[in-house]
Amino acid sequence: MERKLRKQHILRLNEGLCTGQAGIVYVDIVSNLERIGDHAVNIAEAVLGEE
């Protein structure tokens, strides 16, 4: 999903629908959400006792 969102963002940049500054914020948000998801999975696995 992260790759898909980044590709869509690049298309918006190329079409001039998004500014570079807003793009940086968007990419940071997408990256942070990916990390949050990874941490959530790790926590769920630890609670369930799975590895």
N, C-alpha and C positions, 0 to 999 in steps of 0.2 A: 504494500500500500504506500509505503514511504517513497519508493521509486516512482510509482504512478503519480503521486502528488508532485514530486519534483519535476517530472517530465511535463506535466500539465502547466506547472509554473513557468518553466522555460518557454513553453509555447506562448503563454500570456506575455512574457517579457518581449519575445520576438515580435509579437503583434502590437506592442506598445500599450497594452491594456493595464500594465502594472509598472510602477517605478522601481528602480534599483534598490532604493532605500527600503521600500515596503517589502521588496523581495527578500532582502536579507532577514528581516524580521520574520517573514513567513517561513523561510527555510529553517531558522532557529526554532520556531514553534514546532514545526513538523519533526525536527530532530529530537527535541525535548519530549514530545509526545511518544515517540518511538522508545526512548529510554524509559519513560514512565511505564509504558506497556511491558517492557522487558523486566523491570523491577517488580511489577505486579505479578507477572508469571512466576518469578523466582520466589516471591512471598507465598503465593498460592501453593507452589510445589513444596515449600518448607512446611507449611501448615498441614498439608496432606501427607507429608512424609515421603514424597516422591523425589527422585533425582534424575 
